[in-house]
Amino acid sequence: MAVGIIVLPLGLWTLGAVFVAGGIYVAIEETLEDSLCAELVPAEQHGMAFGVLATVNGVGDFLSSVIVGALWSVCGVATAFGYSAVLFVLGSVLVLRVPKELSWNR
């Protein structure tokens, strides 16, 4: 999505396509995130785990909005979305590094 904003010509159709793709991405990501969280913690700690996950997501959403907004204002759209793309790749790499043996629910 970030690459689409950077590379494609900015217009109504481009923004519409990026927002539709973003909505589909968020739906998939939220579902997978909750599933991974449920697999990684014991069943009796699911409430605490989902609470911590929601708190971390909320703080992260706030901080990312502030940082990306500042980058957008100071450096431009490409820098703001480039920063987002780099964090997306780093997050993906971190999730892939979670050991499969870590699951408590076997």
C-alpha positions in Angstrom: 0.0 0.0 0.0 2.8 2.4 0.9 4.6 1.5 -2.3 1.4 2.2 -4.2 1.2 5.7 -2.8 4.8 6.4 -3.6 5.0 4.8 -7.1 1.5 5.3 -8.7 0.2 8.7 -9.8 -1.7 10.3 -7.1 -5.4 10.5 -7.9 -8.8 9.5 -6.7 -8.7 6.0 -8.2 -5.2 5.3 -6.7 -6.3 6.5 -3.3 -9.5 4.4 -3.5 -7.6 1.3 -4.5 -5.1 1.8 -1.7 -7.8 2.3 0.9 -9.7 -0.8 -0.3 -6.4 -2.8 -0.2 -5.7 -1.3 3.3 -9.1 -2.4 4.6 -8.6 -5.9 3.3 -5.1 -6.0 4.9 -6.4 -4.8 8.3 -9.1 -7.4 8.3 -6.7 -10.2 7.6 -3.9 -8.8 9.9 -6.2 -8.3 12.9 -7.6 -11.9 12.6 -4.1 -13.4 12.3 -2.7 -11.3 15.1 -5.5 -12.5 17.5 -5.0 -16.1 16.4 -1.2 -15.9 17.0 -1.7 -14.3 20.4 -4.1 -17.1 21.4 -1.6 -19.8 20.3 1.3 -18.2 22.1 -0.2 -18.0 25.6 -1.8 -20.5 27.9 -5.6 -20.6 27.8 -6.0 -19.2 31.4 -4.0 -16.1 30.4 -5.9 -15.2 27.2 -7.7 -12.3 28.9 -4.5 -10.7 30.0 -2.8 -11.4 26.7 -5.5 -9.8 24.6 -5.6 -6.8 27.0 -1.8 -6.3 26.6 -2.1 -6.8 22.8 -4.9 -4.2 22.6 -2.9 -1.7 24.8 0.3 -2.1 22.7 -1.7 -1.7 19.5 -3.4 1.4 20.8 -0.1 3.0 21.9 1.5 2.0 18.7 -1.3 3.4 16.6 -1.1 6.7 18.5 2.7 7.0 18.1 2.7 6.0 14.5 0.0 8.6 13.7 2.2 11.3 15.4 5.4 10.2 13.7 4.0 9.6 10.2 2.1 12.9 10.5 5.2 14.8 11.4 7.2 13.1 8.6 4.4 13.9 6.1 4.4 17.6 7.2 8.2 18.0 7.3 9.6 15.6 4.6 6.6 14.8 2.4 4.3 11.9 1.5 7.0 9.6 0.1 9.1 9.8 3.3 6.1 9.1 5.5 4.9 6.1 3.5 8.5 4.9 3.1 8.9 4.9 6.9 5.6 2.9 7.1 6.8 0.4 4.6 10.1 -0.2 6.4 8.3 -0.8 9.7 5.9 -3.2 8.0 8.9 -5.2 6.7 10.6 -5.2 10.0 7.4 -6.3 11.8 7.0 -9.2 9.3 10.5 -10.4 9.9 10.0 -10.3 13.6 6.8 -12.4 13.4 8.6 -14.9 11.2 11.2 -15.3 13.8 8.7 -16.5 16.5 9.7 -20.1 17.2 7.1 -22.7 16.4 7.8 -24.5 19.7 6.7 -21.5 21.7 3.0 -22.5 21.6 1.6 -23.3 25.1 -1.6 -24.9 23.8 -0.5 -28.3 22.7 
